[in-house]
Amino acid sequence: MSDIEIAQAANMKPVQEIGAMLGIDASHLEPYGHYKAKVSLKYLDALPKRDNSKLILVTAISPTPAGEGKTTTTVGLGDALRVIGKDAMLALREPSLGPVFGMKGGAAGGGYAQVVPMEDINLHFTGDFNAIALANNLLAALLDNHIHHGNALGIDVRRIAWKRVVDMNDRALRDIVVSLGGVGNGYPRQDGFDIVVASEIMAIFCLATSLEDLKERMGKIVVAYTRGRI
């Protein structure tokens, strides 16, 4: 069977049941449907320190022509550790739609070493990438709107480095010209799109250690905008 046929034939358990198997009470889970959920940060902060824990990093693997790479190896390793009685947990990055729709294919593993629901994970998951894209593009629109309404900060339109983003590796959007169509649409300038995971907002999101830290870092970005530093 193909990867997707194996995934669709899997007998998935409700996410609350999976949480109970890991000792996570349902009150600490934020469900996204029946089979996905986010774990409360408060629960993670409350976990006791375990000095005998081990971290195994699976990286820098060249995938085979069939697509077996880091994720497949990681999931297979996690399954193997569970079989021999180890208390193992996997941490995988969320896939971007660009590679998913390219030759590389999906990013949820392969064969019987994959995570499910495969389609949800590969396509939209919990909607975080969309939220990051909207936040990034809102700031890009804010910048162009400021320039259109007089550019009080004297921003040099030739040196704007903040790009818009889309969760797709669309080469036609890498270098473009924006604000065409007359004075109502602003000042024409060269611009471009990055993929969402390469955005400044994603970088801030990854560096944040808590929700409060994330808010503080985002606040600094807004301040930098208002002072003309971006």
Buried (B, 14 or more C-beta within 10 A) or exposed (E): EEBBEBBBEBEBEBBBEBBBEEEBEEEBBEBBEEBBBEEBEEBEEEEEEEEEEEEEEBEEEEBEEEBBBBBBBBBBBBBEBEEEEEEBEBEBEEBBBBBBBEEEBBBBBBBBBBBBBBEBBBEBBBEBBEEBBEBBBEBBEBBBEBBBEEEEBEBEBEEBEBBBBBBBBEEEBEEEEBBEEEEEEBEEBEBEBBBBBEBBBBEBBEEBEEEEEBEEBBEEBEEEBEEEEB
